[in-house]
Amino acid sequence: MADARLAELERSWLASGRLEDEVAFLRERLRAGTLDREQLELARACDHPAATALLGPAPRPRSFSAWLRQLDDAGHATRVCAALAALRAPPVRLGGHRQRLRPAAREVLRAGEAWLACPCPSCLVRVRVAGERAEAEVQLQRFDAPYPVDLRFAAAVAELIGQGAARRIGLSTSVMAFLQGCQERLVATQVSLRRTLAPEAQALRQGAERRLWRRVERALGRWALER
């Protein structure tokens, strides 16, 4: 009976797309034990509309870095999911005109997503190999080439996955370093194209931070409710 009720509520939500129908579906999942409060609270921390409507609004951190520091105390899989979301959606293209990421960084992303879905030893080996390749390519970059911020962050993500719960690498530290590199690339590109002046650089930086924050929030909020 409970399964039938859940299926009915899910169909209603998917058909209507209405917030109130998703709230009803999540409430029934919570009652039936297929969703726990910790998952809901994580989704609410990511500003997920239905989770927020169900639990009530949570205090909003003033900055992306403060929000990330909250996740430093979360579980290992949560930190990995947030790091992968940041790598997946940088606020500036880093791998060329049509590519956001270089191939070695994309391989870390694919390996990390495979590990998140199945945290087995073979998937961990794949992550480690991809991270070593990304780190090696950092060392091979020409001196006059743009700083390979995606490769450096990809290597850090691979190390974060491999460290388990030890937390030698803080999520907030590594993601904010990645964001800073993206911001510098964005500002430098716009200046070189004579499309911006110094007073506009701060607006560019803030816009990049807002985009990355929202992308990570959305991905983490979805993951929280789907796992």
N, C-alpha and C positions, 0 to 999 in steps of 0.2 A: 504493500500500500504506500509506504514512504517513497519507494523508488518511482512509483507511478505519479505521485504528487510532485516529486522533483522534476520528472520529465515533463509534466504538464506545465509547470511554472517556467521551466527553461524554454519550452516551445513558445509560450506566450511572450516572454521577454525577447526572444530572437525575432519573433514576428513583428512585434510592435516597436522595439528599440526604446521603449519608454523607461525613464529612470525608476518610476514606481514599480514597474514589473521586474526590473533587475533587483531592486531592494527586496521585493517579496521572494525572489529566487534565492538570494543570499541568506535571507532570514531562515528560510526552510532548510538550506544547506547547513547552516549553523545548528539548527534544532536537530537535524538528522545525523549530525556528526561527520559530515563529509567536508566540512570547513571548520577550522578552529578560530578562536578569537585572535590568536597571534597573527594569523594570516590576514584577518580583517584589519587589524591595527596597522600592519605594514602597508596594506593597500591604502588605508586612510592617511598614513604618513606620506604617501605618494600622491595625495590629493585626488584619489579615485572618487568620482561623484557618488556612486552607490554605497561604497563603504563609509564615506563621510555622512551620507544621509542616514545610514543605519546606526552608526555609533555616535554621531555628533561631530562637529568640527574639532580638530586638534590644533594646539598652538603651532603657528607657522614660523619656522626659523627665518631669520632676517636675510640670510645669504645661502648660496649654494654650498659653501665650505662648511657652514654650521650644520646644514642638513646632512652632508656627507659624514661629519663627525658623529652624528647620531648612529649612522650605519656601521661605524667602526666597532660598535659593541653588539652588532647583530650577528647572526649565525654565519658560518663560513660560506654556505651556498648563497645567502643573501648578498654578501659582499662581492662574491664572484659575479652574480647576476648583474649587479650595478656596474661593476667594472666592464663587463662585456657590453652592456648597453651603451656606455660612454665610448668604447672603442668602435662599436657598430655605427655610431651616428655623430662623428665629429662635426663641429659647426663650420668647418672650412674644408675644402678639398686638399688632401695631403699627398695623394698618390699620382697626381697628374691631372690633365684637363678633364677627363671623364671619370676618374677613379678617386674615391675618397681615401682609400688606403692602398699602400703598396702590397704586392702579392704576399710577402712574408707576414705582414700584419694581418691580412685577410685569413691566412692559414691558422694563425693563432686564434682568431675569432671563431673559425669553424671548429677547431679542435676544442676550444673552450666551451662552445655550445654543445658539442657532443659529450664532453665530460659532465656538464650540468645536467644533461638528460640521463646520463648513465655514468656515475662516478666510479668506474671500475679501473683496475690497474692498467689495462691496455689503453684506455682513453687518456689516462694520466701520462703515460709514456708519449703518446701523440702530442699532448700539450707541451711536455718538456722538450721534445725534439723541435717543435715549431718555435718555441721561445728561444732556443739556442740559435736557430737559424735567423730569427729577427735580430738577436743581439749581435751575431756575426756580421749581418748586413749593416748595422750601425757603424761598425768599425771599418767597413769597406767604402763608406760614403766619401766622395771627394771633399776636400777641404773647403772648396768654394760653393758646394751644393747647399741648398736649404737644409736646416737642421731636421733630421728624420724623426720628428716628434711622434709619428705613428708607430715607427719601429721600436723606439725606446719604450713607449707606453705598452705596446704589445708584449715586449719582453717582461715588463713589470707585471702585466696581467698573468702571464704564464707562471711567473714566480709566485704570485699571490695564490694561484690555484694550487701549486705544488706545496706550499707551506702548510696547508691544512688550517687547523685552528690556532697555529702558533702566533699568527699575526705579527710577523717580523716586519711586514710592509703594511702600513696603514692605507686603507682605501682612500681616505680623504687626501692624504699627502700625494699619492700617485695620480689621482684623478685631477687634482688642482694643478699639478705640474703639467699634465697633459693639456688642460684648458689654457694655461698660460702660454704654452707653446703654440696652440691653435690661434690664440688671440694675437700673438706677435706675428704669426704668418699672415693673418687676415689684415692687420694694420699695415704691414710691410707691402703686401700686394696692392692695397688700395693707394698707398702713398706712391708706389712706383708707377701706378696708372694715372697719377695726378687727379685722383677722384676724391681725395680727402686732405684735410689740413689737421694740424695737431689738436685743435679744440674738438674735432669730430672723432678723434681716436678713442676717447673714453666711451663714447656712445657705441662704437663698434665693439669694444671689449665687453660692455654690458650686454649688448645684444647677443653676442656669442655665448656668454654665460647663461642667459635666460634660455636660449635654444637648447643647449646641452642639458641643463637642469630639467627642462620639460621632457626631453626625449628619454632621459634616464628614469624620471618619475613614471612615465607612461609604461615603459617596458617592465620596470620593477613591479608596478601596480598590477599589471596583467599577470605576471608570473606568480605573484603572491596568491592570487585567487585561482590559478589554474593548477598549481602543484598539488 
